[in-house]
Amino acid sequence: MKHLKLLFASFGLAVCALLAQQPADTIMPQISVEKSDAEWRQTLNPEQYRVLRKKGTERPFANEYVNNHEHGVYRCAGCGHELFRSETKFDSGTGWPSFYEAISKDAVRIKQDRSFLMTREEVICANCGGHLGHVFDDGPQPTGLRYCMNSVAMKFEKQP
């Protein structure tokens, strides 16, 4: 019994040490829009705040843009920064709006996410640092990427 307790304690310490590691690529990039937590709470609705500022995830298949097929631009719901064009949106079958390419190389930043005992690539708005979703390498050509985004983190601007 004593060995079992020691084993669990060692495992717990190892998990804590893994979660505490901060590789160099997780350093937050320079952000243009800076607001206090109180200002974000006033600017965003509760669901936008939960996703953009607290790294939440909305439910799949029950979000605003998963089935949007109109022509336009997707902007950050936090700051209005252009993120994706409708031409790069595709149906990934995951229940979230997915894109194979950002609108420009400076539109989003990628940050390593080690939450939930796994490593993923978090996508954040390059302008305000808001959490948008994650990017995976199982998307279509020409990039092979799947930017899996939260609808609530974006605002769609219809264009002719």
trRosetta pair geometry for C-beta under 8 A, 3 or more apart (Angstrom, degrees):
i j d omega theta_ij theta_ji phi_ij phi_ji
1 4 5.6 -54 -151 33 34 115
1 5 6.6 34 152 -18 65 103
2 5 5.9 -53 -153 34 32 111
2 6 6.5 32 150 -18 64 108
3 6 5.5 -55 -148 38 34 114
3 7 6.2 39 151 -24 66 105
4 7 5.6 -50 -148 33 31 115
4 8 6.6 28 155 -14 64 104
5 8 5.9 -56 -148 39 31 107
5 9 6.2 31 153 -19 65 108
6 9 5.7 -54 -145 38 30 112
6 10 6.3 32 155 -19 64 107
7 10 5.8 -56 -149 36 28 111
7 11 6.4 29 153 -19 63 107
8 11 5.6 -52 -145 36 33 114
8 12 6.3 37 154 -21 64 105
9 12 5.7 -53 -149 35 31 114
9 13 6.5 30 153 -17 64 105
10 13 5.8 -55 -149 37 32 110
10 14 6.4 33 153 -20 65 106
11 14 5.7 -55 -149 35 31 112
11 15 6.5 31 153 -19 65 104
12 15 5.8 -53 -148 35 31 110
12 16 6.4 30 154 -17 64 107
13 16 5.7 -54 -147 38 32 113
13 17 6.3 34 154 -21 65 106
14 17 5.7 -54 -148 36 31 112
14 18 6.5 33 153 -20 64 104
15 18 5.7 -54 -150 35 32 112
15 19 6.4 27 155 -15 65 108
15 117 7.2 -36 -144 -103 106 109
16 19 5.9 -58 -146 40 30 108
16 20 6.2 27 156 -20 65 112
17 20 5.8 -60 -145 37 29 111
17 21 7.1 46 153 -41 61 92
18 21 6.0 -40 -161 3 34 114
18 114 7.3 -150 149 171 85 135
18 117 7.8 53 107 -127 136 71
19 114 6.5 177 -126 119 54 118
19 117 8.0 -53 -75 -86 100 62
21 114 7.3 49 68 8 93 176
22 26 5.4 -120 -163 71 73 129
22 27 7.7 85 160 -66 108 68
23 26 5.4 98 63 -3 72 102
23 112 5.9 16 56 48 122 154
24 27 6.1 -28 -174 -9 49 113
25 111 7.0 175 141 -139 80 50
25 112 5.3 83 94 -12 105 112
26 111 5.6 81 -131 -172 58 91
26 112 4.9 -75 -73 55 94 95
26 114 7.9 -44 -88 -5 147 105
28 31 7.0 -29 157 -30 110 112
28 111 7.4 3 -101 -108 55 142
28 129 6.3 20 -162 -128 117 128
29 109 4.9 -143 6 -118 143 164
29 124 8.0 170 28 84 108 126
29 126 6.8 -32 88 -141 144 73
29 129 7.6 -173 59 -94 80 92
31 34 6.0 115 100 -71 110 83
31 126 8.0 -170 -115 167 65 39
31 127 7.0 72 -158 153 73 25
31 128 6.1 63 -169 -146 115 20
31 129 4.4 -37 -102 -36 142 111
32 79 7.9 120 80 -174 101 157
32 127 5.0 -42 43 -157 114 68
32 128 7.2 -60 63 -70 76 53
33 78 7.3 160 99 131 147 103
33 79 4.6 -163 -2 -109 166 138
33 127 5.6 42 2 147 108 84
33 128 3.9 -28 66 -98 120 88
33 129 7.8 -147 69 12 84 84
35 39 3.8 -124 -178 93 108 128
35 40 5.2 138 100 -53 123 77
35 43 6.9 -12 169 -4 171 143
35 128 7.8 1 8 -153 103 109
36 39 4.7 99 51 4 75 102
36 40 7.2 -138 94 -3 41 84
37 40 5.7 -53 -150 35 33 111
37 41 6.4 36 151 -21 65 105
37 53 7.3 124 -131 180 75 144
38 41 5.6 -52 -149 34 32 114
38 42 6.6 29 153 -17 64 105
39 42 5.8 -56 -150 37 33 110
39 43 6.1 28 154 -18 67 112
40 43 5.6 -61 -142 41 31 110
40 44 5.8 -5 172 10 71 115
40 49 6.1 123 139 -123 98 95
40 52 7.6 -153 -167 99 121 115
40 53 5.1 104 153 -78 151 148
40 78 7.4 -14 -136 -140 97 110
41 44 6.9 -65 -124 52 20 87
41 49 5.8 46 -108 -117 57 149
43 78 7.2 70 120 -149 129 65
44 48 3.8 -135 -169 97 109 115
44 49 4.3 149 96 -60 126 78
44 52 6.3 -144 -116 45 159 135
44 53 7.2 -178 37 -13 157 119
44 77 7.1 83 -121 128 101 105
44 78 6.5 -23 -75 -105 120 76
45 48 4.9 87 51 13 73 107
45 49 7.0 -139 91 -9 33 91
46 49 5.7 -56 -146 36 29 113
46 50 6.3 31 157 -22 65 105
47 50 5.6 -49 -146 33 33 113
47 51 6.5 20 159 -8 65 107
47 56 7.9 -116 -164 86 59 144
47 58 7.0 53 -179 -96 114 106
47 152 5.1 -92 131 -155 108 153
48 51 6.2 -64 -147 44 29 101
48 52 5.5 6 169 1 70 120
48 77 5.3 -119 -137 121 125 136
48 78 7.2 166 168 -72 113 75
48 152 5.4 -146 -87 162 63 98
48 153 7.0 139 -141 -94 74 44
49 52 6.5 -60 -121 51 21 96
49 53 5.2 -26 -166 29 62 121
49 54 6.9 44 141 -2 68 105
50 53 7.5 -23 -70 53 7 82
50 54 5.2 -48 -154 50 43 122
50 56 4.0 5 144 2 88 153
51 54 7.3 -5 -35 57 8 77
51 55 7.4 9 -164 -154 38 9
51 56 4.4 -83 -87 67 52 92
51 57 6.9 104 -119 -82 94 19
51 58 6.2 -18 -83 -40 137 89
51 131 6.3 -137 158 85 61 103
51 150 4.9 -151 -166 124 143 162
51 152 5.1 120 19 88 154 116
51 153 5.1 -118 125 -64 126 96
52 76 7.9 101 -125 -173 126 94
52 77 6.6 -127 -63 72 139 102
52 78 5.0 154 -169 -59 152 123
52 125 8.0 0 -147 0 101 124
52 128 8.0 2 180 107 120 122
52 130 3.8 -25 -162 -157 98 112
52 131 5.7 172 -145 46 29 72
52 132 7.7 26 -111 -73 72 50
52 152 7.9 -122 -33 119 91 89
52 153 5.3 146 -77 -122 86 89
53 78 7.9 132 -54 -104 86 134
53 130 6.8 -47 -64 -123 55 81
53 131 7.4 -141 -33 14 10 100
54 131 7.7 -87 69 23 28 139
55 113 7.9 165 -158 -132 138 127
55 115 7.4 150 133 -24 143 161
55 122 7.5 -37 -133 -136 116 137
55 131 4.4 150 -103 -73 63 169
56 131 7.6 132 31 87 47 138
56 150 7.8 89 97 -112 73 163
57 133 7.7 86 -118 -119 89 72
57 150 6.3 -147 -140 -86 52 121
58 62 7.6 -136 154 80 100 82
58 63 5.0 93 118 -91 138 124
58 96 7.6 130 69 -109 95 102
58 150 4.9 122 9 -149 106 101
58 151 6.4 -71 58 39 157 85
58 152 5.2 133 -57 3 140 119
59 62 4.6 0 96 51 117 115
59 63 6.8 173 72 -49 65 91
59 95 7.8 -70 144 151 58 130
60 63 7.4 -56 -138 -5 23 110
60 66 7.7 100 -169 -97 60 149
60 94 6.4 -108 -135 145 129 65
60 95 2.6 60 179 111 102 144
60 96 5.8 -74 -117 -42 80 78
61 66 6.2 -141 -117 111 33 173
61 95 3.9 -60 -39 -137 73 105
62 95 7.8 4 4 -176 59 111
63 66 5.3 100 65 -25 89 106
63 95 7.6 102 15 156 107 78
63 96 6.7 25 39 -118 146 62
63 97 7.4 -108 100 -16 124 91
63 150 7.1 -131 -143 -164 156 58
63 151 3.8 158 158 17 115 132
63 152 6.7 -100 -146 -28 111 82
64 68 7.2 22 138 -43 69 122
64 151 4.2 167 47 161 84 141
64 152 7.2 117 11 -68 115 58
64 156 7.9 -151 129 -4 116 120
65 68 4.3 -44 -147 7 66 128
65 74 7.3 69 -150 -109 163 123
65 97 4.3 -13 110 -55 106 140
65 149 8.0 -20 79 94 132 110
65 151 4.1 168 21 -119 95 106
65 154 6.6 -25 -6 76 157 121
65 156 6.1 151 -101 -49 121 128
66 95 6.1 -29 -129 -177 147 41
66 96 6.2 -95 -98 -134 101 15
66 97 5.5 -130 -94 -57 44 68
66 151 6.6 -76 -34 -54 72 128
68 86 7.8 -100 123 -124 101 109
68 89 7.7 -43 84 157 88 166
68 97 7.0 -9 37 -100 104 125
68 156 6.2 -118 176 -91 163 165
69 86 7.8 103 -170 -171 33 119
70 86 6.6 -98 98 -122 50 156
70 156 7.3 96 69 162 116 136
70 158 5.4 -38 143 -117 136 100
71 86 5.2 -166 -137 65 38 150
71 87 7.8 31 -134 -54 83 77
71 158 7.0 74 77 -158 60 69
71 159 5.7 -88 123 71 89 78
71 160 7.3 -2 91 143 128 13
72 85 8.0 -164 110 -153 30 57
72 86 5.2 75 47 -31 50 127
72 156 5.7 87 95 178 136 87
72 157 5.1 -169 179 91 119 52
72 158 4.4 -92 -71 -117 142 29
72 159 4.4 142 -110 7 66 82
73 82 5.6 -39 176 -135 130 100
73 83 7.9 134 173 45 83 61
73 84 7.3 160 -160 85 59 45
73 85 5.9 -35 -106 -106 70 58
73 86 7.2 -94 -69 -21 30 84
73 103 7.0 42 -145 -97 102 142
73 156 7.5 157 83 -155 39 53
73 157 4.9 -11 61 59 87 105
73 159 6.3 54 -9 -21 87 127
74 82 7.8 104 79 -157 47 57
74 83 5.1 -58 101 65 90 104
74 84 4.4 3 48 58 117 92
74 85 7.7 -140 15 -68 83 13
74 86 7.4 126 -27 -66 91 65
74 89 7.9 108 -24 -68 131 120
74 97 7.6 162 -100 132 156 151
74 99 7.8 -133 34 -57 144 143
74 149 7.6 96 151 110 154 165
74 154 4.5 -4 -177 -175 104 138
74 155 7.3 148 -159 72 57 37
74 156 5.6 -30 -101 -99 69 67
74 157 7.7 -177 -85 18 21 76
75 80 5.1 -6 166 -159 134 43
75 81 6.2 153 -161 72 82 32
75 82 5.6 -47 -102 -94 81 43
75 83 6.2 147 -123 3 24 92
75 154 6.4 135 69 -161 37 76
75 155 4.9 -27 66 63 95 90
75 156 7.7 170 19 -90 76 18
75 157 6.0 45 -10 -15 116 114
76 79 5.0 9 93 47 127 78
76 80 6.3 -39 64 17 82 13
76 81 4.4 23 12 47 122 87
76 83 5.8 116 -50 -46 73 119
76 125 4.3 51 -104 -111 144 143
76 127 6.5 -159 22 52 155 116
76 128 6.3 165 142 28 153 118
76 130 5.8 132 -164 50 119 134
76 132 7.3 -85 -113 -85 88 113
76 153 7.0 -41 -144 159 64 78
76 154 6.6 -62 -108 -110 26 60
76 155 7.5 3 92 17 21 89
77 130 7.6 -140 59 144 75 164
77 152 6.7 -60 5 155 165 48
77 153 5.5 -155 20 -180 114 27
77 154 5.6 -121 -34 -83 93 4
77 155 5.0 124 -95 -33 72 90
78 125 6.4 -160 51 24 121 160
78 128 4.7 -146 112 90 125 156
78 130 4.2 164 2 -52 151 151
78 153 7.5 -19 -20 -160 97 71
79 125 6.5 153 33 145 117 151
79 127 5.0 -147 95 109 150 122
79 128 4.0 167 -27 -36 136 132
79 130 7.2 -174 -2 -7 100 126
80 155 7.3 -28 -107 46 59 131
81 107 6.9 155 148 -152 106 71
81 125 5.5 127 57 -168 136 113
81 126 6.9 -157 163 58 156 76
81 127 3.7 173 -67 11 148 144
81 128 6.8 -166 -6 -4 128 94
82 103 5.0 -76 140 77 103 166
82 104 7.5 62 98 7 110 105
82 107 6.1 -77 102 -123 72 114
83 102 6.4 -77 -180 -147 60 88
83 103 5.9 128 123 -1 17 114
83 107 5.2 136 -129 168 42 121
83 108 6.2 60 -143 -56 89 105
83 125 6.9 -73 -88 -111 114 86
83 132 6.9 165 -143 -126 150 153
83 149 7.8 113 138 -116 144 153
83 154 6.4 -100 42 -115 145 113
84 88 5.9 -119 -167 69 95 116
84 89 6.8 96 146 -65 128 87
84 99 4.5 -98 -142 -98 142 167
84 101 7.6 137 -132 91 87 52
84 102 6.1 -85 -85 -133 74 46
84 103 5.6 -149 -97 -42 19 89
84 107 7.6 141 -55 143 51 154
84 147 7.0 -167 -85 85 135 145
84 149 7.4 -130 -7 -24 147 158
84 154 7.7 -28 32 -129 108 149
85 88 5.3 85 67 7 83 99
85 89 7.9 -132 104 -20 49 85
85 103 5.5 116 -30 -104 84 87
86 89 5.4 -41 -157 8 48 121
88 99 4.7 52 117 -162 100 94
88 100 5.3 -129 -173 49 92 75
88 101 4.6 -109 -143 50 146 85
88 103 8.0 -156 20 -77 141 54
89 97 6.2 -41 -141 -170 115 96
89 98 6.9 119 -155 79 64 48
89 99 5.3 -43 -92 -92 55 78
90 98 5.8 -52 67 93 73 99
90 99 7.2 127 14 -113 76 29
90 100 6.2 35 4 -29 125 104
90 139 7.5 126 53 -159 134 97
90 140 5.9 32 25 12 178 131
91 98 7.4 104 -140 44 11 111
92 96 7.4 -18 55 64 125 72
92 98 3.8 51 -19 9 127 161
92 139 7.3 -55 -103 -111 115 80
92 146 5.6 93 -111 -149 141 127
92 148 6.8 -90 60 -98 166 93
94 98 6.5 92 33 -51 119 129
94 146 7.9 110 -12 166 143 137
94 148 5.9 -42 90 -129 159 122
96 133 6.7 148 158 -128 147 142
96 148 5.0 74 84 -174 133 84
96 149 6.1 176 158 64 111 42
96 150 6.6 -50 -146 -88 121 40
96 151 7.3 -149 -150 -28 72 82
97 149 5.2 -36 79 64 93 100
97 151 5.8 105 -3 -77 118 82
97 154 7.5 -77 62 40 147 145
98 139 7.0 -170 165 -112 119 110
98 146 5.2 -21 -163 -164 122 89
98 147 6.4 148 -158 72 59 54
98 148 5.4 -17 -102 -98 92 60
98 149 7.1 166 -93 14 36 80
99 102 7.2 96 115 -77 134 42
99 146 7.8 130 64 -157 37 43
99 147 4.4 -21 62 56 88 113
99 149 6.8 23 6 -9 104 123
100 139 4.7 165 -113 154 86 135
100 140 5.4 -70 -88 60 143 82
100 141 7.8 34 -170 107 151 10
100 142 7.4 115 139 44 134 56
100 143 4.9 155 164 42 93 114
100 144 7.8 99 -156 24 105 15
100 145 5.5 125 -160 69 59 76
100 146 6.8 -26 -98 -90 63 45
100 147 7.2 -166 -83 9 11 90
101 142 7.8 7 -51 64 131 89
101 143 5.2 152 -73 -26 93 148
101 145 6.9 107 -75 61 54 120
101 147 7.7 -150 -14 -6 7 125
102 105 7.3 118 79 -95 119 24
102 107 4.3 -172 166 64 118 126
102 108 4.8 -138 -112 17 147 110
102 147 6.7 110 -64 -63 77 160
103 107 4.7 111 52 -72 88 156
104 107 4.7 123 52 -32 74 99
106 126 5.7 -164 168 117 61 169
107 125 8.0 -63 162 -144 63 60
107 126 5.9 158 142 12 17 124
108 123 5.1 -6 179 -169 138 95
108 124 6.5 143 -163 72 80 38
108 125 6.5 -62 -113 -110 70 30
108 126 5.6 -150 -112 -31 13 94
108 132 6.7 -74 -125 28 124 151
108 147 7.6 124 39 -133 170 138
109 123 7.7 146 74 -156 41 49
109 124 5.1 -26 63 65 91 94
109 125 7.8 10 19 99 87 16
109 126 4.9 120 -29 -94 92 79
110 121 5.1 -12 -165 -177 111 106
110 122 7.0 141 -160 73 53 50
110 123 6.3 -26 -100 -98 66 59
110 124 7.8 166 -92 21 18 80
110 135 6.3 -62 -112 32 113 132
111 121 7.5 135 64 -165 34 57
111 122 4.6 -32 69 67 88 105
111 124 5.7 23 2 -3 122 122
112 119 6.4 -23 -167 -159 99 97
112 120 7.9 142 -160 77 52 38
112 121 6.7 -41 -102 -107 48 56
112 122 7.2 38 124 15 5 93
113 119 7.1 141 78 -157 54 46
113 120 4.7 -26 67 68 108 85
113 121 6.9 157 15 -116 95 5
113 122 3.9 101 -44 -39 121 109
113 134 6.9 -91 31 -105 145 109
114 117 8.0 15 170 -113 74 16
114 118 7.4 -171 -152 85 47 31
114 119 5.5 -13 -102 -98 72 71
115 118 7.6 -16 83 52 47 72
115 120 7.9 -44 46 30 81 108
120 134 4.9 -25 157 -144 126 139
120 136 7.9 -42 -151 -81 96 84
121 134 6.0 117 76 -165 59 82
121 135 4.9 -52 97 60 117 86
121 136 7.4 169 43 -75 107 42
122 131 6.6 -54 -173 -133 117 91
122 133 7.8 178 -153 107 59 27
122 134 5.8 -52 -105 -101 42 75
123 131 7.8 97 79 -163 57 53
123 132 4.6 -62 104 67 98 109
123 133 5.3 0 47 67 115 67
123 134 6.1 174 -1 -109 91 16
123 135 5.2 96 -58 -31 113 97
123 147 5.9 67 -71 -147 165 98
123 149 7.1 -66 77 -93 141 83
124 129 5.5 -7 170 -157 128 44
124 130 6.4 158 -159 75 77 34
124 131 5.9 -42 -103 -96 82 42
124 132 6.3 165 -112 4 25 93
125 128 5.0 10 94 47 129 80
125 129 6.3 -48 67 7 82 12
125 130 4.5 24 15 46 120 87
125 132 6.1 117 -46 -46 75 115
125 153 8.0 -160 -42 169 111 109
130 153 6.3 168 140 -156 118 104
131 150 7.8 40 120 18 85 133
131 153 6.8 -103 98 -113 59 143
132 147 7.9 -7 119 177 123 107
132 149 5.2 -34 160 -132 95 93
132 150 6.4 -163 -177 31 43 87
132 153 4.7 172 -125 128 57 148
132 154 7.2 58 -141 -54 101 95
133 147 6.6 104 81 171 123 70
133 148 4.9 -145 161 98 131 61
133 149 4.1 -142 -3 -110 144 38
133 150 5.2 172 -70 -14 96 74
133 153 6.9 -162 -34 39 84 150
134 147 8.0 -175 99 -151 32 49
134 148 5.5 -6 64 58 75 103
135 145 5.7 -11 -172 -171 109 110
135 146 6.8 157 -156 80 58 49
135 147 4.9 -22 -101 -100 90 64
135 148 7.1 171 -94 16 33 73
136 139 6.9 131 84 -32 79 88
136 145 7.2 143 76 -160 42 59
136 146 4.7 -16 61 60 92 103
136 148 6.4 28 3 -11 107 116
137 144 5.9 12 -168 137 74 100
137 145 6.3 -39 -111 -103 48 59
137 146 7.6 -120 -40 17 5 85
138 144 7.7 -21 -103 175 8 73
138 146 5.6 -27 70 0 69 130
139 143 6.4 2 89 85 124 92
139 144 5.7 118 67 160 78 25
139 145 4.5 -7 33 95 137 24
139 146 3.4 169 -68 -54 100 71
139 147 7.6 11 -70 -3 152 55
140 143 7.8 58 87 49 53 71
140 144 7.4 -108 110 -97 15 33
140 146 8.0 85 3 -77 61 86
141 144 6.3 13 -90 -59 56 68
149 153 6.4 -124 -179 63 92 118
149 154 6.2 35 153 -23 134 131
150 153 4.3 80 77 -1 100 110
150 154 7.4 157 90 -2 59 88
151 154 6.2 -83 -158 47 37 97
